[in-house]
Amino acid sequence: MSVTDTLEEPIGRGPFSWYQRADRKVRRVFWTCSVAWTLDAMDALVYQYLIPIIIMAFGITLAQAAAVASASYFASAIGGWMGGWLADKFGRVRILQLTILWFSMFSFLSGFAQSYEQLLILRVLQGVGFGAEWAVGAVLLGEIVARKDRGKALGSVQSGVAVGSGLAALLAGPFVAIFPLEFGWRVVFWVGLLPAILIFFVRRGDDDSEVFKESKAQRDAEKRSVTPLEIFRLKYLRVTALAALLAVGAQGAGYSVSSYLTTFLQNERGISASTAGIFVLLNSVGAFFGLLANAYFSDRFGRRMAFRLFGVGFILATIFYLCAPLGSHAYTLIPAGIIQAFCQFGLYGSFGPYFTELFPTEVRASGQAFAYNFGRAASGIFIQGVAILAASVALNVSMTAMGVIGVICALIATILLPETVGRDLRQLDKGAASLGG
């Protein structure tokens, strides 16, 4: 018997049957969040792919170029947390519109940078909006979609990161090559303005969830305010800490591999930089289907089981991909890479529904944004850990070791956190209210 057999409504037969049952409001919000997250991920990743061109354009070092990316991700952690708090205070749709407009505008302005310092400032400001957009959109969709379909809907949105990665590779490769070297990277950043169109597809008053409106009305009636530190109050602290540990572990495991994958393919598999890029691009196929598979599995068998299954799969697939004697052959590396990406990105697929069901409405966006973005920021520890270990052991061994440590952290969190699949959000709010301060 599956976890969701206890729900009142039957489960659909496929990962897209939920969409046929959804009303126009849910579909509109779904497509807005999906396209926004896809283009958001594209814009964040395209900078990394453009680093060799950026270095030549500004005459800077690799360390300086990498510092821009690191600063942007750090800013995304702070911006995500603050954006989540604003969404709890003022409404999901209003802040979703603001974050989409914010990261689109600063991506666009990045194309006009005339110096390294200007580019650094603009990418930091872009990161503020980037960190908030996913969390706020995930909360909005998670609150309005049917509870039995929450995993499928949010997992489908999350799959946009694989599409965004592919688009980023195309923009930074064939597209940028159309233009002169000193001009092409600017055009790529100007393309980042496109997501701003999406703010017209959600309606500020109508598209906020009823559960949020009820929570805000009660809070206003009681004249209570919610601060950014609310999630650290005693009644929320345990969930906040464990959700952050889950995010740190899952994302740290993934970054331990993806951050060094092209280097591994070139240095240890002996293939060219261009071929390595193609291999990594093809891995996005596995990433896309891994996220969709998690979307269905999570609703069927539970959030914790989804993290555990894909976590164990990640360990096995990573060991095989990085350590098995696969040589430098496309017919061995491409299938192995696709399977590894399937498990790695599938590991991320339940963040949206699980965090939506863990936090009550008055702190849902704050808690979800903090946990997810804290995990992304703390992933730098794992990235640095790979580099430190690689000084003593082979790169593939250090990548695998840090990945395994990350999964162990995530698995510990799933043991200590409750199962939430199909949770009624109003009942969750009543339970939180009964706990008091």
Backbone torsions as a table, in degrees:
resi	resn	phi	psi	omega
1	MET	NA	134.7	-178.4
2	SER	-83.3	164.8	-179.8
3	VAL	-59.3	-37.5	-173.3
4	THR	-84.8	4.6	175.5
5	ASP	-63.1	-18.6	-178.8
6	THR	-82.4	-10.6	-179.8
7	LEU	-72.4	153.1	-177.2
8	GLU	-71.8	-33.7	-175.3
9	GLU	-99.7	145.7	-179.9
10	PRO	-72.4	154.7	179.3
11	ILE	-82.7	142.4	175.9
12	GLY	-66.3	166.8	-174.0
13	ARG	-87.4	-14.2	-177.6
14	GLY	-144.3	169.1	-175.9
15	PRO	-68.3	-13.7	-179.4
16	PHE	-112.7	0.7	179.1
17	SER	-64.2	-27.2	178.4
18	TRP	-60.7	-35.0	-176.7
19	TYR	-67.3	-36.3	178.4
20	GLN	-65.8	-30.5	179.9
21	ARG	-83.2	-18.3	-173.8
22	ALA	-71.5	148.3	176.1
23	ASP	-83.6	178.8	-174.6
24	ARG	-64.6	-35.6	179.4
25	LYS	-63.0	-48.1	179.9
26	VAL	-61.8	-43.0	-179.8
27	ARG	-63.8	-40.9	179.6
28	ARG	-63.4	-46.0	178.9
29	VAL	-65.4	-40.1	179.2
30	PHE	-57.8	-48.8	-177.6
31	TRP	-69.6	-35.6	176.1
32	THR	-61.7	-47.8	-179.7
33	CYS	-67.0	-39.4	-178.1
34	SER	-64.7	-49.9	-178.8
35	VAL	-66.8	-40.5	179.1
36	ALA	-61.2	-45.3	-179.2
37	TRP	-67.1	-37.8	177.6
38	THR	-61.6	-49.3	-178.6
39	LEU	-72.6	-30.9	174.6
40	ASP	-61.8	-49.9	178.9
41	ALA	-63.6	-39.7	177.8
42	MET	-58.4	-46.8	-176.7
43	ASP	-67.3	-37.0	179.7
44	ALA	-68.6	-40.4	-176.4
45	LEU	-79.4	-28.5	-174.3
46	VAL	-64.3	-31.8	178.0
47	TYR	-60.6	-42.9	-179.8
48	GLN	-61.8	-39.0	179.3
49	TYR	-71.3	-24.3	-178.5
50	LEU	-89.6	-1.0	-173.9
51	ILE	-52.9	-44.8	178.6
52	PRO	-58.7	-36.9	179.5
53	ILE	-73.6	-40.2	178.4
54	ILE	-60.9	-40.4	179.1
55	ILE	-59.3	-44.8	179.7
56	MET	-70.5	-37.5	-176.2
57	ALA	-65.6	-38.2	-176.0
58	PHE	-107.3	-4.3	-179.1
59	GLY	64.0	42.9	-177.1
60	ILE	-111.5	173.8	180.0
61	THR	-90.5	167.2	176.2
62	LEU	-61.8	-39.0	179.7
63	ALA	-62.5	-40.0	178.7
64	GLN	-66.4	-41.4	178.9
65	ALA	-64.3	-41.3	178.8
66	ALA	-67.0	-32.3	179.3
67	ALA	-62.7	-33.4	177.3
68	VAL	-63.1	-46.3	178.9
69	ALA	-63.0	-43.8	-179.4
70	SER	-63.7	-43.0	-180.0
71	ALA	-64.4	-37.2	178.6
72	SER	-64.8	-41.9	179.0
73	TYR	-68.2	-37.3	176.9
74	PHE	-64.3	-42.6	177.8
75	ALA	-63.0	-34.1	180.0
76	SER	-65.4	-31.7	178.2
77	ALA	-67.2	-45.4	178.9
78	ILE	-68.3	-46.1	-179.4
79	GLY	-63.5	-37.4	178.9
80	GLY	-63.2	-44.9	179.5
81	TRP	-62.5	-47.4	-179.5
82	MET	-66.4	-38.7	177.8
83	GLY	-63.3	-38.8	176.6
84	GLY	-63.1	-42.7	178.8
85	TRP	-63.4	-41.9	178.7
86	LEU	-64.1	-35.6	178.0
87	ALA	-67.2	-35.1	175.1
88	ASP	-69.7	-29.6	-175.5
89	LYS	-86.6	-43.3	-170.7
90	PHE	-113.3	-15.1	-179.1
91	GLY	125.8	146.9	-176.0
92	ARG	-69.2	-48.2	-173.2
93	VAL	-65.1	-44.8	-178.9
94	ARG	-58.0	-44.3	-177.8
95	ILE	-76.4	-32.3	175.0
96	LEU	-61.1	-45.1	177.4
97	GLN	-60.0	-43.6	-178.7
98	LEU	-63.4	-44.3	-177.5
99	THR	-68.0	-38.4	177.5
100	ILE	-62.6	-47.0	179.5
101	LEU	-63.4	-38.6	-177.5
102	TRP	-64.0	-55.1	-174.7
103	PHE	-70.6	-29.1	177.2
104	SER	-66.8	-44.5	-177.6
105	MET	-65.0	-43.5	-177.5
106	PHE	-76.8	-24.5	170.4
107	SER	-65.4	-45.8	178.7
108	PHE	-59.4	-46.7	-178.6
109	LEU	-65.9	-25.4	177.8
110	SER	-58.8	-29.1	179.1
111	GLY	-69.7	-10.7	179.6
112	PHE	-103.1	2.7	-177.4
113	ALA	-59.0	134.6	-179.5
114	GLN	-108.5	-3.6	-179.7
115	SER	-151.6	166.2	177.6
116	TYR	-61.8	-40.9	-177.7
117	GLU	-64.6	-40.2	177.6
118	GLN	-64.3	-42.8	179.5
119	LEU	-62.4	-41.7	179.4
120	LEU	-60.1	-47.2	-178.6
121	ILE	-64.0	-44.2	-177.3
122	LEU	-66.7	-38.4	179.5
123	ARG	-72.9	-31.0	174.1
124	VAL	-64.7	-44.6	179.0
125	LEU	-66.1	-36.2	175.7
126	GLN	-62.7	-38.6	-178.9
127	GLY	-63.3	-30.7	179.0
128	VAL	-59.3	-46.2	178.8
129	GLY	-72.9	-35.7	179.7
130	PHE	-59.4	-40.3	-177.7
131	GLY	-69.2	-31.4	-175.1
132	ALA	-86.2	-30.0	-169.3
133	GLU	-60.6	-48.9	-176.3
134	TRP	-63.6	-46.8	-175.2
135	ALA	-63.5	-44.1	-178.3
136	VAL	-66.9	-43.2	178.7
137	GLY	-64.2	-39.6	179.9
138	ALA	-65.3	-39.8	178.1
139	VAL	-64.1	-46.2	-179.3
140	LEU	-58.8	-50.7	-178.6
141	LEU	-67.2	-39.7	-179.2
142	GLY	-62.9	-27.8	-178.9
143	GLU	-83.8	-23.5	-175.0
144	ILE	-104.5	-19.7	-179.5
145	VAL	-79.4	153.8	178.1
146	ALA	-57.0	139.1	-172.6
147	ARG	-62.7	-29.0	179.4
148	LYS	-74.5	-13.2	-178.0
149	ASP	-111.4	7.1	-172.8
150	ARG	-60.3	-43.3	-179.5
151	GLY	-65.9	-42.5	-178.5
152	LYS	-65.6	-42.7	-178.6
153	ALA	-66.2	-49.1	-176.7
154	LEU	-74.0	-32.2	174.9
155	GLY	-65.5	-35.7	177.3
156	SER	-66.3	-39.4	175.3
157	VAL	-62.1	-44.9	-178.5
158	GLN	-61.3	-29.2	-179.4
159	SER	-63.6	-15.6	177.6
160	GLY	-60.8	-22.2	179.8
161	VAL	-64.7	-33.0	177.8
162	ALA	-69.6	-40.6	177.0
163	VAL	-65.5	-42.1	178.3
164	GLY	-61.0	-38.1	177.8
165	SER	-63.4	-43.1	178.5
166	GLY	-64.6	-42.1	178.1
167	LEU	-63.5	-39.2	178.9
168	ALA	-62.4	-41.5	179.0
169	ALA	-64.0	-38.6	178.7
170	LEU	-68.8	-41.6	179.0
171	LEU	-64.8	-42.9	-176.7
172	ALA	-79.4	-9.6	-179.4
173	GLY	-110.2	-96.3	-176.4
174	PRO	-59.2	-39.4	-176.2
175	PHE	-67.0	-49.5	-177.1
176	VAL	-65.8	-24.6	-179.4
177	ALA	-71.6	-15.9	178.6
178	ILE	-68.3	-29.2	-172.4
179	PHE	-103.5	162.8	173.4
180	PRO	-58.6	149.6	-173.2
181	LEU	-54.4	-41.5	-175.2
182	GLU	-78.9	-4.8	-174.8
183	PHE	-117.7	-29.5	-173.1
184	GLY	-59.8	-42.1	-177.6
185	TRP	-64.9	-29.5	177.9
186	ARG	-67.2	-42.3	179.6
187	VAL	-61.8	-38.4	179.1
188	VAL	-60.3	-44.1	178.5
189	PHE	-68.0	-34.3	178.7
190	TRP	-64.1	-31.3	176.8
191	VAL	-60.1	-25.8	-179.2
192	GLY	-63.3	-8.5	177.6
193	LEU	-75.4	-18.2	-174.2
194	LEU	-54.8	-40.4	-178.3
195	PRO	-59.1	-20.2	-178.2
196	ALA	-59.3	-25.7	179.5
197	ILE	-60.9	-28.4	-173.0
198	LEU	-67.1	-19.0	-177.6
199	ILE	-64.7	-17.6	-179.3
200	PHE	-86.8	-3.3	-175.5
201	PHE	-99.7	-5.6	173.3
202	VAL	-118.1	147.1	-174.4
203	ARG	-108.5	123.2	-171.5
204	ARG	-57.4	-46.4	-176.5
205	GLY	-82.2	-39.3	-171.5
206	ASP	-80.9	-34.1	-167.9
207	ASP	-89.6	-8.7	171.4
208	ASP	-65.7	147.6	-175.6
209	SER	-73.1	154.2	176.9
210	GLU	-65.4	-35.8	-179.0
211	VAL	-65.8	-35.1	175.8
212	PHE	-69.1	-44.0	-179.7
213	LYS	-59.5	-41.5	178.7
214	GLU	-64.8	-43.2	-179.3
215	SER	-64.4	-43.2	-179.3
216	LYS	-67.2	-40.1	179.1
217	ALA	-61.8	-41.7	178.9
218	GLN	-66.4	-41.1	179.6
219	ARG	-64.4	-41.6	179.3
220	ASP	-66.3	-38.7	179.9
221	ALA	-64.1	-35.4	179.4
222	GLU	-86.6	-2.4	-179.8
223	LYS	55.2	43.2	176.1
224	ARG	-101.6	147.9	175.7
225	SER	-117.1	151.9	178.3
226	VAL	-110.5	124.8	179.6
227	THR	-100.8	163.5	177.3
228	PRO	-60.0	-22.6	-178.1
229	LEU	-90.2	3.6	-177.8
230	GLU	-57.6	-36.5	-176.6
231	ILE	-67.8	-10.0	178.7
232	PHE	-100.8	4.7	172.7
233	ARG	-65.7	157.6	-171.3
234	LEU	-55.1	-40.3	-174.8
235	LYS	-73.0	-16.2	178.6
236	TYR	-110.7	-12.7	-168.5
237	LEU	-60.7	-42.0	-177.0
238	ARG	-63.5	-46.4	179.3
239	VAL	-64.6	-42.1	179.6
240	THR	-59.9	-47.2	-178.0
241	ALA	-65.0	-43.4	-177.8
242	LEU	-72.7	-36.3	175.6
243	ALA	-64.0	-39.6	177.2
244	ALA	-65.0	-40.3	177.5
245	LEU	-61.8	-41.6	177.9
246	LEU	-61.6	-43.9	179.8
247	ALA	-67.0	-40.4	177.1
248	VAL	-61.2	-47.5	-176.8
249	GLY	-64.3	-50.3	-176.8
250	ALA	-66.0	-46.5	-178.9
251	GLN	-73.6	-35.7	176.8
252	GLY	-62.5	-39.6	176.6
253	ALA	-61.0	-45.8	-178.5
254	GLY	-65.0	-45.9	-179.3
255	TYR	-67.1	-27.4	177.2
256	SER	-60.1	-30.4	179.3
257	VAL	-94.2	-53.3	-171.6
258	SER	-64.8	-31.9	-177.9
259	SER	-66.9	-24.3	-176.3
260	TYR	-119.8	12.4	-171.4
261	LEU	-66.6	-45.3	-180.0
262	THR	-66.7	-36.4	176.8
263	THR	-63.3	-42.8	177.7
264	PHE	-60.9	-46.3	-177.9
265	LEU	-63.6	-37.2	-179.7
266	GLN	-76.0	-48.4	-172.3
267	ASN	-82.2	-35.4	-174.9
268	GLU	-105.9	-22.7	175.4
269	ARG	-100.6	-12.8	174.3
270	GLY	71.6	33.2	177.9
271	ILE	-108.7	162.2	-174.9
272	SER	-73.1	164.1	-179.2
273	ALA	-63.4	-41.7	-178.8
274	SER	-66.3	-40.3	178.5
275	THR	-67.4	-39.2	177.4
276	ALA	-60.7	-39.5	178.2
277	GLY	-62.8	-39.8	178.2
278	ILE	-65.7	-42.3	179.1
279	PHE	-60.3	-44.6	-179.5
280	VAL	-65.5	-38.1	177.7
281	LEU	-61.7	-42.8	179.6
282	LEU	-66.1	-26.7	177.5
283	ASN	-61.5	-23.5	-178.8
284	SER	-65.4	-20.9	174.9
285	VAL	-64.0	-47.4	177.2
286	GLY	-63.5	-38.6	179.6
287	ALA	-61.3	-44.1	-179.0
288	PHE	-60.4	-48.9	-177.5
289	PHE	-73.8	-27.2	175.4
290	GLY	-64.8	-41.3	178.4
291	LEU	-66.8	-40.5	178.2
292	LEU	-67.4	-39.1	178.5
293	ALA	-62.8	-41.7	177.3
294	ASN	-62.2	-38.6	-178.8
295	ALA	-56.4	-42.5	179.7
296	TYR	-76.9	-45.5	-177.2
297	PHE	-61.6	-41.0	-176.4
298	SER	-61.9	-43.1	178.2
299	ASP	-70.9	-26.9	-176.6
300	ARG	-83.5	-42.8	-171.9
301	PHE	-119.1	-3.9	175.3
302	GLY	111.9	153.3	-178.4
303	ARG	-66.3	-47.2	-176.6
304	ARG	-63.9	-40.6	179.1
305	MET	-64.8	-35.3	178.1
306	ALA	-63.5	-46.4	178.1
307	PHE	-61.5	-40.4	-177.7
308	ARG	-68.1	-45.6	-178.5
309	LEU	-61.9	-50.2	-178.3
310	PHE	-71.7	-27.4	175.6
311	GLY	-65.8	-47.8	176.8
312	VAL	-63.8	-40.8	177.1
313	GLY	-61.3	-38.6	177.7
314	PHE	-60.2	-45.5	-179.2
315	ILE	-60.9	-49.5	-177.4
316	LEU	-65.2	-44.8	-178.3
317	ALA	-67.8	-35.7	179.9
318	THR	-69.4	-42.9	177.7
319	ILE	-59.3	-44.5	-179.5
320	PHE	-65.4	-47.0	-175.7
321	TYR	-66.0	-41.0	-174.4
322	LEU	-90.5	-26.2	-170.0
323	CYS	-115.7	-20.0	179.7
324	ALA	-71.3	152.1	-179.0
325	PRO	-76.7	73.2	-176.7
326	LEU	-90.4	-8.0	179.7
327	GLY	66.6	-149.5	-179.6
328	SER	-117.9	25.6	-175.0
329	HIS	-86.6	136.4	178.5
330	ALA	-62.8	-37.4	-176.1
331	TYR	-71.2	-12.3	173.5
332	THR	-103.8	-42.3	-174.8
333	LEU	-73.7	-37.4	-178.5
334	ILE	-65.7	-51.7	177.4
335	PRO	-61.2	-40.3	179.7
336	ALA	-64.9	-38.9	179.0
337	GLY	-67.2	-39.2	178.8
338	ILE	-64.7	-41.5	178.3
339	ILE	-65.3	-42.4	179.0
340	GLN	-62.6	-42.4	178.6
341	ALA	-66.8	-35.1	176.0
342	PHE	-55.8	-46.7	-178.4
343	CYS	-75.4	-40.1	-177.6
344	GLN	-63.8	-51.5	-177.7
345	PHE	-76.4	-28.9	173.6
346	GLY	-60.9	-28.2	178.1
347	LEU	-62.6	-26.8	-178.0
348	TYR	-86.5	-12.9	-165.3
349	GLY	-64.5	-21.3	-176.7
350	SER	-101.0	5.5	179.0
351	PHE	-57.5	-49.5	-176.0
352	GLY	-58.1	-58.2	-178.7
353	PRO	-66.0	-37.1	-176.9
354	TYR	-67.1	-46.8	-179.2
355	PHE	-67.9	-34.0	175.8
356	THR	-60.7	-37.7	-176.9
357	GLU	-86.4	-12.9	179.9
358	LEU	-85.2	-36.4	-173.5
359	PHE	-103.2	136.2	175.1
360	PRO	-67.1	164.5	-168.6
361	THR	-59.5	-39.8	-173.4
362	GLU	-68.0	-18.0	177.0
363	VAL	-128.6	14.8	-173.0
364	ARG	-61.4	-50.5	-178.0
365	ALA	-67.2	-39.6	178.0
366	SER	-61.2	-49.6	-177.6
367	GLY	-64.8	-45.0	-178.8
368	GLN	-65.3	-44.7	-178.9
369	ALA	-65.5	-41.7	179.8
370	PHE	-64.0	-50.8	-175.5
371	ALA	-60.5	-48.8	-176.9
372	TYR	-64.3	-46.6	-176.6
373	ASN	-75.8	-29.7	172.5
374	PHE	-62.6	-41.3	177.4
375	GLY	-61.1	-41.5	-179.9
376	ARG	-67.0	-42.6	179.7
377	ALA	-65.9	-42.8	-178.5
378	ALA	-71.2	-12.8	177.1
379	SER	-61.7	-20.2	176.7
380	GLY	-59.3	-28.3	177.1
381	ILE	-63.6	-40.7	179.9
382	PHE	-70.7	-39.6	178.5
383	ILE	-61.8	-44.5	178.4
384	GLN	-68.2	-34.8	178.3
385	GLY	-61.8	-37.9	176.1
386	VAL	-61.0	-44.9	-179.0
387	ALA	-63.1	-40.3	-179.7
388	ILE	-66.6	-46.4	179.5
389	LEU	-64.4	-33.8	-177.4
390	ALA	-65.7	-15.0	176.2
391	ALA	-74.2	-18.2	-177.5
392	SER	-114.2	-29.2	-178.3
393	VAL	-129.4	173.8	179.2
394	ALA	-64.0	151.6	-177.2
395	LEU	-58.9	-41.7	-178.4
396	ASN	-63.7	-34.4	178.2
397	VAL	-68.4	-43.7	-179.2
398	SER	-67.3	-39.2	176.6
399	MET	-61.5	-45.5	-179.4
400	THR	-65.2	-43.6	-177.8
401	ALA	-61.2	-47.2	-179.6
402	MET	-67.9	-34.3	176.0
403	GLY	-63.1	-42.3	178.7
404	VAL	-64.6	-41.7	178.0
405	ILE	-60.0	-41.9	178.5
406	GLY	-60.9	-46.0	-180.0
407	VAL	-63.4	-39.3	177.9
408	ILE	-59.7	-43.0	176.8
409	CYS	-58.8	-44.2	-179.7
410	ALA	-64.4	-41.1	-179.3
411	LEU	-66.3	-38.1	176.6
412	ILE	-60.2	-42.6	179.4
413	ALA	-61.7	-39.9	-179.2
414	THR	-68.8	-24.9	176.6
415	ILE	-71.9	-37.2	-174.1
416	LEU	-90.0	-20.0	178.3
417	LEU	-89.5	154.7	179.9
418	PRO	-80.3	161.1	170.0
419	GLU	-79.3	139.1	-173.2
420	THR	-130.1	0.4	-170.0
421	VAL	-52.7	129.8	179.5
422	GLY	72.8	16.6	-175.8
423	ARG	-63.2	137.8	174.8
424	ASP	-78.8	117.2	-174.0
425	LEU	-68.5	-30.1	177.5
426	ARG	-68.9	-38.9	176.8
427	GLN	-65.5	-36.4	176.2
428	LEU	-62.0	-41.6	178.9
429	ASP	-64.8	-39.9	178.2
430	LYS	-64.1	-39.5	178.4
431	GLY	-65.3	-39.6	179.0
432	ALA	-67.3	-38.6	-179.8
433	ALA	-65.3	-33.4	-179.0
434	SER	-70.3	-19.6	179.2
435	LEU	-77.9	-19.5	-179.1
436	GLY	66.4	-151.5	-178.3
437	GLY	-77.9	NA	NA
